[in-house]
Amino acid sequence: MIREMSVAGTFYPAREVELERYFEHFNKIYDEDHSLPEVNSKAVIVPHAGYIYSGYTANIAYRILQNSNVKEIVLIGPSHKVAFDGISISNAQEYATPCGNIKASKALVSELQKQFNLNPILTPHAEHSTEVQFPFIKHYLNGVSIVELVYSRVNPELISQIIDFVLQKDDCGVIISTDLSHFHNLENAKKLDTLCLNAIDTLDIGLLHNGCEACGITGVEAMLTSAKKLNLNSTILDYRTSADASDDDTRVVGYMSTCFS
């Protein structure tokens, strides 16, 4: 079974040539004023909005991840359309992107199913929080295989246990997908997002629940829990809001990317 594209042409371009232009543009802008942090990271948090809004922010994290030499990726995102209990593991054999298909990591899927009693709940997975990552993965991590996990109502500790299991493997990495606050004015959005950024920067889970409105807060909490257990440090790579692209500061969405090393 192929996990077909459901938001190509809306959240990201449906043609490879247009995607390549995005990646080139993001890198040109970043490299004019920044040097990529010299960190060895196998775990990142990235946003999942349309590329025009959050693609630049996500792109930095993927450049970091590109240098990790991971061969398998577990991609974890929240469900926006369907509410359910637990975590759904995709049973797709391949994942379609405009740049070509990505192979599923069959052995790792089997391991996670057995170790954590995971099953496909959403069939097929048509969730944009994970799908918008596929073109980045194909472009920057070409040759890796992936596992797609989509969660709804679940204890963050279970996701943290999965992260621990994955990161203890030498050639496996983790991608956590989340946006930050939604539809506040710019001033209030930045106040709320600062809570999230400070919590991530200090690995302070208590602070995370003091006003952070990230849609993927469960995945973020799980990643912070694992980072503390595995003695990882966080590096916030970028923060911005939709107002940076739209100039509309009345109803904005916040985005950030972070790596752990």
C-alpha positions in Angstrom: 0.0 0.0 0.0 1.2 3.5 -0.9 0.4 6.4 1.4 -0.8 8.8 -1.2 -0.4 12.6 -1.0 -3.5 14.4 0.4 -2.3 18.0 0.8 0.1 18.4 -2.2 -0.8 21.5 -4.1 -2.1 23.2 -0.9 0.4 22.9 2.0 3.3 22.3 -0.4 3.9 22.3 -4.2 2.7 19.3 -6.1 5.7 19.5 -8.5 9.3 18.6 -7.7 10.7 21.6 -9.6 8.7 24.0 -7.4 9.8 22.2 -4.2 13.4 22.5 -5.3 12.9 26.3 -5.7 11.5 26.5 -2.2 14.5 24.6 -0.7 17.0 26.7 -2.6 15.2 29.9 -1.5 15.1 28.8 2.1 18.8 28.0 2.1 19.9 31.2 0.3 18.1 33.3 2.8 19.4 31.4 5.8 23.0 31.3 4.6 23.2 35.0 4.0 23.0 35.7 7.7 23.7 32.4 9.6 26.0 29.5 9.9 24.4 26.1 10.5 25.0 25.1 14.2 27.7 22.4 14.5 25.6 19.8 16.4 25.1 16.1 15.9 21.4 15.7 16.3 19.1 12.7 15.6 15.9 14.4 17.0 14.2 17.5 15.9 10.9 19.4 16.4 9.5 21.0 13.2 6.3 22.9 12.2 3.7 21.6 9.8 2.0 24.6 8.2 2.1 25.5 4.5 5.6 25.9 3.2 5.1 29.6 2.5 4.6 30.1 6.3 6.7 27.5 8.1 8.9 25.9 5.5 11.9 28.1 6.2 11.7 27.2 9.9 11.5 23.5 9.2 14.2 23.6 6.5 16.9 24.5 9.1 16.1 21.4 11.2 16.3 19.1 8.2 19.7 20.5 7.3 20.8 19.6 10.8 19.3 16.2 10.5 21.0 15.7 7.1 24.4 15.6 8.9 23.3 12.9 11.3 23.6 10.0 8.8 20.4 8.4 10.1 19.0 5.6 8.0 15.6 5.3 9.6 13.2 8.0 10.9 10.2 7.8 13.1 7.9 10.7 12.3 5.4 11.6 15.0 2.5 14.1 14.6 -0.9 14.9 16.1 -4.2 14.0 14.4 -6.1 17.1 13.4 -9.1 15.4 11.7 -9.9 12.3 13.7 -10.1 11.9 17.4 -9.2 8.5 18.8 -7.4 6.8 21.8 -3.8 6.0 21.4 -1.2 6.0 18.6 -1.8 4.9 15.0 1.1 3.3 13.2 0.9 3.4 9.4 0.9 0.2 7.5 1.9 1.8 4.3 4.8 0.2 2.3 5.7 3.5 0.7 5.0 7.2 1.1 4.4 9.3 -2.1 6.0 12.7 -2.6 6.4 14.9 -5.7 10.1 14.0 -5.6 9.5 10.2 -5.5 8.4 7.7 -3.0 9.9 7.0 0.4 10.2 3.4 1.6 8.6 2.4 4.9 10.9 0.9 7.5 9.3 -2.5 7.7 11.5 -4.0 10.3 11.2 -1.0 12.6 7.4 -0.9 12.1 7.3 -4.6 13.3 9.5 -3.9 16.3 7.4 -0.9 17.4 4.2 -2.9 16.9 5.5 -5.7 19.1 7.2 -3.5 21.7 4.4 -1.0 22.2 1.3 -2.8 21.0 0.8 -0.4 18.2 -1.7 -0.9 15.4 -3.1 1.0 12.4 -6.1 3.1 13.5 -6.2 5.6 10.7 -6.2 3.9 7.3 -4.9 5.5 5.3 -3.1 8.1 7.2 -4.2 11.4 5.7 -2.7 13.7 8.3 -1.0 16.9 7.2 1.2 17.2 10.4 3.2 14.3 9.1 2.7 14.5 5.4 4.2 18.0 5.0 7.5 16.4 6.3 7.7 13.9 3.5 9.2 16.2 0.8 11.8 17.5 3.3 12.7 13.9 4.2 13.0 12.9 0.6 15.1 15.9 -0.3 17.5 16.0 2.6 17.5 12.4 3.8 17.1 10.6 0.5 17.5 6.9 1.1 16.2 6.7 4.6 13.1 4.7 5.4 10.4 5.9 7.7 7.7 5.0 10.2 4.7 7.3 10.5 3.0 7.6 13.9 -0.1 9.7 14.3 -1.5 10.2 17.9 -4.7 11.6 19.4 -5.6 11.0 23.1 -2.5 9.5 24.5 -0.2 9.7 27.6 3.0 11.5 26.6 5.0 8.9 28.5 4.1 6.3 25.9 5.4 8.5 23.1 8.5 9.2 25.2 9.1 5.5 25.6 9.0 5.1 21.8 11.4 8.0 21.4 13.8 6.4 23.9 13.6 3.1 22.1 14.3 4.7 18.7 17.1 7.1 19.7 19.0 4.3 21.5 19.5 2.8 18.0 22.7 4.1 16.3 21.1 4.9 12.9 17.6 5.9 13.9 16.2 9.4 14.3 13.0 11.1 15.5 10.9 14.0 14.0 8.3 15.6 16.2 5.7 17.7 14.4 3.9 20.7 15.9 2.8 24.3 15.4 2.5 26.7 18.3 -0.3 29.1 19.2 -3.2 29.6 16.8 -5.2 32.7 15.7 -4.2 35.2 18.4 -3.0 38.7 17.6 0.7 39.0 17.1 1.5 40.4 20.6 -0.5 37.7 22.4 0.8 34.9 20.1 4.4 35.9 20.9 3.7 35.8 24.7 2.2 32.4 24.5 4.9 31.1 22.2 7.6 32.4 24.5 6.3 30.0 27.1 6.7 27.1 24.7 10.2 28.3 23.6 11.4 28.7 27.2 10.0 25.3 28.2 11.8 23.7 25.3 15.0 25.6 25.9 15.1 24.6 29.6 13.4 21.1 29.2 10.9 22.4 31.7 7.7 20.3 31.3 5.9 22.3 34.0 6.4 25.5 32.1 5.1 23.8 29.0 1.8 23.5 30.7 1.7 27.0 31.9 0.1 28.4 28.7 1.7 26.8 25.7 -0.9 26.2 23.0 1.1 24.0 20.7 -1.2 21.6 18.8 1.4 18.9 19.2 2.1 19.6 22.8 1.8 15.9 23.7 4.7 15.1 21.3 6.7 18.0 22.6 6.3 16.9 26.2 7.3 13.4 25.2 10.4 14.7 23.5 11.4 16.9 26.5 10.9 13.9 28.8 13.2 11.8 26.6 15.7 14.6 26.3 16.0 14.7 30.1 16.3 10.9 30.4 18.9 10.7 27.6 20.9 13.8 28.7 20.2 15.7 25.5 20.4 19.5 25.2 18.0 21.5 23.1 18.9 24.1 20.5 16.1 26.3 19.2 16.9 26.9 15.5 14.2 29.4 14.5 10.9 31.0 15.6 8.5 33.1 13.6 4.8 33.5 13.0 2.5 33.5 9.9 2.6 37.3 10.1 6.2 37.2 8.7 4.8 35.9 5.5 1.3 37.4 5.4 1.8 40.7 7.1 -1.5 40.0 8.9 -0.9 40.4 12.6 -4.5 40.0 13.7 -4.8 36.2 13.6 -1.4 34.5 13.5 0.1 31.0 14.0 3.4 30.4 15.6 6.2 28.1 14.3 9.5 27.0 15.7 12.2 24.3 15.0 14.5 22.7 17.5 17.2 20.1 17.5 18.4 17.9 20.4 22.0 16.7 20.8 
